[in-house]
Amino acid sequence: MNFAFCFLKQLSRSPYFVLIYLAKILGFLAYYVVVPRRKVGQINLAKCYPTLPEKTRCKWLKQHFYHMALLMLEYGKYWYAPASVLKNRVRYHNKFILDNALAKGERVILLYPHFTAFEAAVYALNQDTPLISVYSHQKNNRLDEQILQGRHRYQNVFLVGRTEGLRAIIKQIKQTHAPFLYLPDQDFGEKDSVFVDFFGIQTATIGGLGRIAKMTNATVIPAIPTRQADGTVDLCFYPAWQNFPSDSMEADAQRMNDFIEARIRERPEQYFWLHKRFKTRPNGETSFYDNI
């Protein structure tokens, strides 16, 4: 682990074209070597794009492995490079939407799905804006210590442990008035989930967005980070959702999934396809991933 940290620290001093070059090599190798994750990605893409030629899905998945490799290599920049280096790599689009909401004293939930540039954008945004985020502790103590140190790099983040639950999140939002960075698009099992469509598939979806918005009277503002060819990142803020939450957890979860799906269709190679998003099945259906 110490060797990995030293390697990332050395990379933090390298120009970005070096990271991009290495990510292309590592992504290519990982596609063929990390077979279980490649199979997860293949299944996810086949389920979400069943009518698309397999050749196209394969191309997207290979591109995705490159983006994931670049995400991993960039941790050296996140943890060790000067803050200005990170800030200069991210361009904001429509950030006035967030700024205006905060200026009016509104509580804000940033709907922030798992796109591969999510860390790069956050390490820039957190220099300007305090953030509340949920953190899952790592089994490796040294890695956990390093990640936490990185998260607190700007002394401008409020972390809530995943095991602390909803009450701790609500408390932080009400006390700090900082935007809550909400990444809900993973499979956390049936508890607190509802089954709604995602790419036409009944998908276990956390219903927390509507619940938290209702309990804190917060405005939901989506934000999507996308990587450009030169390695820079565009962080786009979308208009605050009106008439949200509704009286239906299912309707709120469906609205969220529909929005995320629309953004994925714009940049499919940059979404987190290596996660077992459809692991939890309704009505005792067989898992899509049983043979992995």
MITOR-804148 format. One record per atom (N, C-alpha, C): x, z negated, y negated. Coordinates in steps of 0.2 Angstrom, whole numbers, padded with zeros to 4 digits, always signed. Each point is the difference from the previous one (the first is absolute). Layout:
<atoms>
XZY ...
</atoms>
This chain:
<atoms>
+0004+0000+0006 -0004+0000-0006 +0004+0000-0006 +0006-0004+0000 +0004+0000-0006 +0003+0007-0001 +0002+0003+0005 +0003+0007-0001 -0005+0005-0003 -0007-0001+0002 -0005+0004-0003 -0001-0001-0008 +0001-0007-0002 -0001-0002-0007 +0007+0003-0004 +0005+0000+0004 +0006+0002-0004 +0000+0008-0001 -0003+0003+0005 -0001+0008+0000 -0004+0001-0005 -0006-0003-0001 -0005+0001-0005 +0003-0001-0007 +0004-0006-0001 +0003-0001-0006 +0005+0005-0002 +0004+0003+0005 +0004+0006-0002 -0004+0006-0002 -0006+0001+0003 -0004+0006-0002 -0003-0001-0007 -0001-0006-0002 -0003-0002-0006 +0004+0003-0006 +0007+0001+0001 +0004+0003-0005 +0001+0008+0001 -0003+0003+0005 +0000+0007+0001 -0005+0004-0004 +0001+0006-0002 -0005+0004-0004 -0005+0002+0005 -0006+0001-0003 -0006+0001+0004 +0000+0006+0005 +0004+0005-0002 +0001+0006+0005 +0003-0002+0006 +0004-0005+0000 +0003-0003+0006 -0005-0003+0005 -0005-0004-0003 -0005-0003+0004 -0005+0005+0003 -0001+0005-0004 -0005+0006+0002 +0003+0003+0006 +0007+0002-0001 +0003+0003+0005 +0000-0004+0007 +0002-0006-0001 +0000-0005+0006 -0007+0000+0003 -0005-0001-0004 -0007+0000+0002 -0002+0006+0004 +0002+0005-0002 -0002+0006+0004 +0004+0000+0007 +0006-0002+0000 +0003-0001+0007 -0003-0005+0004 -0001-0006-0003 -0003-0006+0004 -0007+0002+0002 -0004+0003-0005 -0007+0001+0002 +0000+0005+0006 +0004+0005+0000 +0000+0005+0005 +0002-0003+0007 +0005-0004+0000 +0002-0004+0006 -0006-0005+0002 -0003-0003-0004 -0005-0005+0002 -0006+0003+0003 -0001+0006-0003 -0006+0004+0003 +0001+0001+0007 +0006+0001+0003 +0001+0001+0007 +0002-0006+0004 +0003-0005-0004 +0002-0006+0004 -0005-0005+0000 -0004-0001-0005 -0005-0006+0000 -0007+0003+0003 +0000+0001+0006 -0005+0003+0003 -0007-0003+0000 +0000-0007+0001 -0007-0003-0001 -0003+0001-0007 +0004-0001-0005 -0003+0001-0007 -0002+0007-0001 +0004+0005+0003 -0002+0007-0001 -0006+0001+0003 -0001-0003+0006 -0007+0001+0004 -0006-0003-0004 +0002-0005-0003 -0006-0003-0005 -0002+0005-0005 +0006+0002-0003 -0002+0005-0006 -0003+0006+0003 +0002+0003+0005 -0004+0006+0003 -0007-0002+0002 -0001-0005+0003 -0007-0002+0001 -0004-0001-0006 +0002-0003-0005 -0003-0001-0006 -0002+0006-0004 +0005+0005+0000 -0001+0006-0004 -0005+0005+0004 +0001-0001+0007 -0005+0004+0004 -0007-0002-0001 -0001-0007+0000 -0007-0003-0001 -0003+0002-0007 +0005+0000-0005 -0003+0001-0007 +0000+0007-0002 +0004+0004+0003 +0000+0008-0001 -0001+0004+0006 -0006-0001+0004 +0000+0003+0007 +0000+0007+0000 -0002+0003-0006 -0001+0008+0000 +0007+0003-0003 +0004-0004-0002 +0006+0002-0003 +0005+0003+0005 +0004+0005+0000 +0005+0002+0005 +0005-0005+0001 +0001-0001+0006 +0005-0005+0002 +0007+0001-0003 +0002+0006-0002 +0006+0002-0003 +0000-0003-0007 -0006+0000-0004 +0000-0003-0006 +0000-0008+0000 -0003-0003+0005 +0000-0007+0001 +0007-0002+0001 +0004+0004+0004 +0007-0002+0002 +0004+0000-0006 -0001+0005-0004 +0004+0001-0006 -0001-0006-0005 -0006-0002-0001 -0002-0006-0004 +0004-0006+0003 -0001-0001+0006 +0003-0006+0003 +0008+0000-0001 +0003+0006+0001 +0007+0000-0001 +0002-0002-0007 -0004+0003-0005 +0001-0002-0007 -0001-0008-0001 -0005-0002+0004 -0002-0007-0001 +0006-0005+0002 +0003+0002+0006 +0006-0003+0002 +0006+0000-0006 +0000+0005-0003 +0005+0000-0006 -0002-0005-0005 -0006+0000-0002 -0002-0004-0005 +0000-0008+0002 -0001-0001+0006 +0001-0007+0003 +0008-0002+0000 +0004+0005+0002 +0007-0001+0000 +0003-0002-0008 -0003+0004-0004 +0002-0001-0007 -0003-0007-0003 -0006-0002+0002 -0002-0006-0001 +0005-0006+0002 +0002+0001+0006 +0005-0005+0003 +0006+0000-0004 +0003+0006-0001 +0006+0000-0003 +0000-0003-0008 -0006+0001-0003 +0000-0002-0007 +0000-0007-0001 -0001-0004+0006 +0000-0008-0001 +0006-0002-0004 +0006+0004+0001 +0006-0002-0003 -0001+0000-0008 -0003+0005-0002 -0002+0001-0007 -0005-0005-0002 -0005-0002+0004 -0005-0005-0002 +0003-0007-0001 +0005-0001+0004 +0003-0007+0000 +0006-0001-0004 +0004+0005-0001 +0007+0000-0003 +0001+0004-0006 -0003+0005-0001 +0001+0005-0005 -0003-0003-0007 +0003+0002-0006 -0002-0003-0006 -0008+0002-0001 -0003-0004-0003 -0008+0001-0001 -0001+0007-0003 +0004+0002-0005 -0001+0006-0003 +0000+0006+0004 +0004+0000+0006 +0001+0005+0004 -0007+0001+0004 -0003-0005+0002 -0007+0000+0003 -0005+0002-0005 +0000-0002-0006 -0005+0001-0005 +0000+0008-0002 +0006+0003+0000 +0001+0007-0002 -0002+0005+0005 -0001-0003+0006 -0002+0005+0006 -0008+0000+0000 -0003-0004-0004 -0008+0000+0001 -0003+0002-0006 -0005+0005+0000 -0004+0002-0006 -0007-0002+0001 -0002-0003-0005 -0007-0003+0000 -0005+0006-0003 -0006+0000+0003 -0005+0005-0002 -0006-0004-0001 -0003+0000-0006 -0006-0004-0002 +0000-0007+0001 +0006-0003-0001 +0001-0007+0000 -0004-0004-0005 -0002+0004-0005 -0004-0003-0005 -0007-0003+0003 -0002+0002+0005 -0006-0002+0004 +0001-0008+0001 +0006-0001+0003 +0002-0007+0002 +0001-0004-0006 +0004+0003-0005 +0002-0004-0006 -0006-0002-0004 -0005+0005-0001 -0006-0002-0003 -0004-0005+0003 -0001+0000+0007 -0003-0005+0003 +0003-0007-0001 +0006+0000+0001 +0004-0007-0001 -0001-0002-0008 +0001+0005-0004 -0001-0002-0007 -0007-0003-0002 -0005+0002+0004 -0007-0003-0001 -0001-0006+0004 +0005-0003+0003 +0000-0006+0004 -0004+0001+0006 +0000+0006+0003 -0003+0001+0006 +0004-0002+0006 -0003-0003+0005 +0004-0001+0006 +0000+0007+0004 +0006+0002+0003 +0001+0006+0003 +0002+0000+0007 -0003+0004+0004 +0002+0001+0007 +0003+0007+0000 +0006+0001+0002 +0003+0007+0001 -0001+0002+0007 -0004+0005+0001 -0001+0002+0007 +0006+0005+0001 +0004-0002+0005 +0007+0003+0001 +0001+0001+0007 -0002+0006+0003 +0001+0002+0007 +0007+0001+0002 +0001+0000+0006 +0007+0001+0003 +0002+0007+0000 +0003+0002-0006 +0004+0006+0000 +0007-0002+0000 +0004+0005+0002 +0007-0002+0001 +0005-0001-0006 -0003+0001-0006 +0004-0002-0006 -0003-0006-0003 -0003-0004+0004 -0004-0006-0003 +0005-0005-0003 +0006-0001+0004 +0005-0005-0002 +0003+0002-0007 +0002+0007+0000 +0004+0002-0006 -0004-0001-0006 -0007+0002+0000 -0004-0001-0006 -0001-0007-0002 -0001-0005+0005 -0001-0007-0001 +0006-0003-0004 +0006+0002+0003 +0006-0003-0003 +0001+0003-0008 -0003+0005-0001 +0000+0002-0007 -0006-0003-0004 -0006+0000+0003 -0006-0003-0004 +0001-0008-0001 +0003-0003+0005 +0001-0007-0001 +0005-0002-0006 +0004+0004-0002 +0004-0001-0006 -0005+0000-0006 -0005+0003+0000 -0005+0000-0006 -0006-0004+0001 -0002-0002+0006 -0006-0003+0001 +0000-0005+0005 -0002-0006-0001 +0000-0005+0006 -0005+0002+0005 +0002-0002+0006 -0004+0002+0006 -0001-0005+0005 -0006+0000+0003 -0002-0005+0005 +0000+0005+0007 +0004-0003+0005 +0000+0004+0006 +0000-0005+0006 -0002+0003+0006 -0001-0004+0006 +0007+0002+0004 +0003-0005+0003 +0006+0001+0003 +0000-0003+0007 +0002+0004+0005 +0001-0002+0007 +0007-0002+0002 +0001-0006+0002 +0007-0002+0001 +0003+0003+0006 +0006+0002+0000 +0003+0003+0005 +0003-0005+0005 +0001+0003+0007 +0002-0005+0005 +0008-0001-0001 +0003+0005-0003 +0007-0001-0001 +0001-0004-0007 +0003-0006+0001 +0001-0004-0006 +0004+0003-0006 +0005+0003+0002 +0005+0003-0005 -0004+0006-0003 -0004+0004+0004 -0003+0006-0003 -0006-0003-0005 -0003-0005+0002 -0006-0003-0003 +0003-0003-0007 +0006-0003+0000 +0003-0003-0006 +0002+0006-0005 +0002+0005+0003 +0002+0006-0005 -0006+0004-0003 -0005+0001+0004 -0006+0003-0002 -0003-0005-0006 -0001-0006+0001 -0003-0005-0005 +0005+0000-0006 +0006+0000+0001 +0004+0001-0006 -0001+0006-0004 -0001+0006+0004 -0001+0006-0004 -0007+0000-0003 -0005-0003+0003 -0007+0000-0003 +0000-0004-0006 +0005-0005-0001 +0000-0005-0005 +0005+0003-0005 +0003+0006+0000 +0005+0002-0004 -0001-0001-0007 -0006+0002-0002 -0001-0001-0008 -0004-0006-0002 -0001-0005+0005 -0003-0006-0002 -0007+0002-0003 -0003+0005+0003 -0006+0002-0003 -0006+0002+0005 +0001-0004+0006 -0005+0001+0006 -0002-0006+0002 -0006+0000+0003 -0003-0006+0003 -0002+0002+0007 +0003-0003+0005 -0001+0002+0007 -0004-0005+0003 -0005+0003+0004 -0004-0004+0004 +0001+0001+0007 +0001-0005+0004 +0002+0002+0008 -0007+0002+0003 +0001+0005+0004 -0006+0003+0004 -0004-0005+0003 +0004-0006+0003 -0004-0005+0004 -0004-0005-0005 +0002+0001-0006 -0004-0005-0005 -0007+0002-0001 -0002+0006+0001 -0007+0002+0000 -0003+0002-0007 -0006+0002+0000 -0003+0002-0006 +0000-0005-0006 -0001-0006+0002 -0001-0005-0005 +0006+0000-0005 +0006+0000+0003 +0006+0000-0003 +0001+0006-0005 -0002+0006+0002 +0000+0006-0004 -0005-0001-0006 -0006-0002+0001 -0005-0001-0005 +0003-0005-0005 +0003-0005+0002 +0003-0005-0004 +0006+0003-0005 +0004+0004+0003 +0005+0003-0004 -0003+0005-0005 -0005+0004+0002 -0003+0004-0005 -0003-0003-0006 -0003-0006+0002 -0004-0003-0006 +0005-0004-0004 +0006-0003+0003 +0005-0004-0004 +0004+0005-0004 +0003+0005+0003 +0005+0004-0004 -0003+0006-0004 -0005+0002+0002 -0003+0007-0003 +0005+0006+0001 +0004-0001+0005 +0005+0006+0001 -0004+0004+0005 +0001+0007+0000 -0003+0005+0004 +0002-0002+0007 -0005+0001+0005 +0001-0002+0007 +0001+0007+0003 +0006+0001+0003 +0002+0006+0004 -0003+0000+0007 -0005+0004+0001 -0004-0001+0006 +0001+0006+0005 +0003-0001+0006 +0002+0005+0004 -0004-0001+0007 -0006+0003+0000 -0005-0002+0005 -0001+0005+0006 +0004+0005+0000 -0001+0006+0004 +0004-0001+0007 +0000-0005+0003 +0003-0001+0007 -0005-0004+0004 +0001+0001+0007 -0004-0003+0005 +0002-0008+0001 -0005-0004-0002 +0002-0007+0000 -0005-0003+0006 -0003+0004+0004 -0005-0003+0005 -0007+0000-0003 -0004-0003+0005 -0007+0000-0002 -0002-0005-0005 +0004-0006+0000 -0002-0005-0005 +0000+0002-0007 -0005-0001-0004 -0001+0001-0007 +0000+0008-0001 -0001+0004+0005 +0000+0007+0000 -0007+0003+0001 -0001+0006-0003 -0006+0004+0002 +0002+0006+0002 -0004+0004+0004 +0001+0006+0003 -0003+0006-0005 +0004+0003-0003 -0002+0006-0004 +0004+0006+0001 -0002+0006-0003 +0003+0006+0001 +0007+0000-0003 +0005+0003+0003 +0006+0002-0003 +0002+0006+0004 +0000+0006-0004 +0001+0006+0003 -0005+0002+0006 -0006-0003-0001 -0005+0001+0005 +0000-0004+0006 +0005-0005+0000 +0001-0005+0005 -0003-0007-0002 -0003-0003+0005 -0002-0007-0002 +0006-0004+0001 +0001-0003-0006 +0007-0003-0001 -0001-0008-0002 +0003-0004+0003 +0000-0007-0002 +0003-0001-0007 -0004-0002-0005 +0002+0000-0007 -0001-0007-0003 +0005-0003-0002 +0000-0006-0004 -0005+0000-0005 -0005-0004-0001 -0005+0000-0005 +0001-0004-0006 +0007-0002-0001 +0002-0005-0005 -0001+0003-0007 +0001+0006-0001 +0000+0003-0007 -0006-0002-0004 -0006+0001+0003 -0006-0001-0003 -0001-0008-0001 +0002-0004+0005 -0001-0007+0000 +0005-0003-0005 +0006+0002-0001 +0004-0002-0005 -0002+0002-0007 -0002+0006-0001 -0002+0002-0006 -0006-0004-0002 -0005-0001+0004 -0006-0004-0001 +0002-0008-0002 +0004-0003+0004 +0002-0007-0001 +0004-0001-0006 +0004+0005-0003 +0004-0001-0006 -0003+0004-0006 -0005+0004+0001 -0003+0004-0005 +0006+0005-0003 +0004+0003+0005 +0005+0004-0001 -0002+0008+0000 +0004+0003-0004 -0001+0008-0001 +0005+0003+0005 -0002+0005+0004 +0004+0003+0005 +0003+0007-0003 +0006+0000+0000 +0004+0006-0003 +0004+0003+0006 -0001+0005+0002 +0004+0003+0005 +0007+0003-0003 +0005-0001+0004 +0007+0003-0002 +0003+0003+0006 +0003+0006-0001 +0003+0004+0006 +0007+0002-0002 +0005-0002+0004 +0007+0003-0001 +0001+0006+0004 +0003+0005-0003 +0002+0006+0004 +0007+0002-0001 +0003+0002+0005 +0007+0002-0001 +0001+0007-0002 +0004+0002-0004 +0002+0007-0002 +0006+0002+0004 +0001+0007-0001 +0006+0003+0004 +0006-0003-0002 +0001-0002-0006 +0007-0003-0002 +0001-0007+0001 -0005-0003+0004 +0000-0007+0001 -0003-0005-0005 -0002+0003-0006 -0004-0005-0004 -0007-0001+0002 -0003-0004-0003 -0007-0002+0002 -0005+0000-0006 -0006+0003+0001 -0005-0001-0005 -0005-0005+0002 -0001-0005-0004 -0005-0005+0001 -0006+0001-0004 -0006+0003+0003 -0006+0002-0003 -0005-0006+0000 -0003-0002-0006 -0005-0004+0000 -0007+0003-0001 -0005-0002+0004 -0006+0004+0000 -0005-0005-0004 -0006+0004-0003 -0005-0004-0004 -0002-0006+0004 -0002-0006-0003 -0003-0005+0003 -0006+0001+0003 -0002-0003+0006 -0006+0002+0003 -0006-0003-0003 -0005+0004-0001 -0006-0003-0003 -0005-0002+0006 -0004-0005-0002 -0005-0002+0005 +0003-0002+0007 +0005-0004-0001 +0003-0002+0006 +0002-0008-0002 -0001-0004+0005 -0003+0001+0007 -0007+0001+0000 -0003+0002+0006 -0007+0001+0001 -0002-0006+0004 -0006+0000+0002 -0003-0005+0004 +0002+0001+0008 +0003+0005+0001 +0002+0002+0007 +0007+0000+0001 +0003-0004+0005 +0007+0000+0002 +0002+0007+0003 -0005+0002+0004 +0001+0007+0003 +0001+0005-0005 -0005+0000-0005 +0001+0006-0005 +0006-0001-0004 +0002-0006-0002 +0006-0001-0004 +0006+0002+0004 +0001-0001+0007 +0005+0002+0004 +0000+0007+0001 -0006+0003+0000 +0000+0008+0001 +0002+0003-0006 -0001-0003-0006 +0002+0003-0006 +0008+0000-0001 +0002-0006+0002 +0008+0000+0000 +0003+0005+0005 -0003+0000+0006 +0003+0005+0005 +0000+0007-0002 -0006+0002-0003 -0001+0007-0003 +0005+0001-0005 +0001-0004-0005 +0005+0001-0005 +0007+0001+0003 +0002-0005+0005 +0007+0001+0003 +0001+0006+0004 -0006+0002+0003 +0001+0006+0004 +0001+0006-0005 -0004+0000-0005 +0001+0006-0005 +0007+0000-0003 +0003-0005-0001 +0007+0000-0002 +0005+0002+0005 -0001-0002+0006 +0004+0002+0006 +0000+0008+0001 -0006+0002-0001 -0001+0008+0001 +0004+0004-0005 +0002-0004-0006 +0004+0003-0005 +0007+0000+0002 +0003-0005+0003 +0007-0001+0002 +0000-0002+0007 -0002+0003+0005 -0001-0003+0007 +0007-0002+0003 +0006+0003-0002 +0006-0002+0003 +0003-0006-0002 -0004-0003-0006 +0003-0006-0003 -0004-0007+0002 -0005+0001+0004 -0004-0006+0002 +0003-0003+0006 -0001-0006+0002 +0003-0004+0005 -0003+0002+0007 +0002+0005+0003 -0003+0002+0006 +0002-0003+0006 +0006-0004-0001 +0003-0003+0006 -0003-0007+0002 -0005-0002-0004 -0004-0006+0001 -0006+0001+0005 -0001-0004+0005 -0006+0001+0004 -0007-0002-0003 -0002+0005-0005 -0005-0001-0004 -0007-0001+0004 +0000+0003+0005 -0007+0000+0004 +0001-0004+0006 +0004-0005+0000 +0001-0004+0006 -0006-0004+0002 -0004-0003-0004 -0006-0003+0001 -0006+0004+0000 -0003+0001+0006 -0006+0004+0001 -0006-0003+0001 -0006+0003-0003 -0006-0003+0001 -0003+0000+0007 -0005-0004+0002 -0004+0000+0006 +0005+0001+0006 +0006-0003+0000 +0004+0000+0006 +0003+0007+0002 +0000+0004-0005 +0003+0007+0001 +0007-0001+0002 +0003+0005+0004 +0007+0000+0002 +0005+0001-0006 +0005-0004-0001 +0005+0001-0005 +0003+0007+0000 +0001+0003-0006 +0003+0007+0000 +0008-0001+0002 +0002-0006+0000 +0008-0001+0001 +0001-0003+0007 -0004+0000+0005 +0001-0003+0006 +0006+0002+0004 +0002+0007-0001 +0005+0002+0004 +0007+0000-0003 +0000-0004-0006 +0007+0000-0004 +0003-0007+0002 
</atoms>
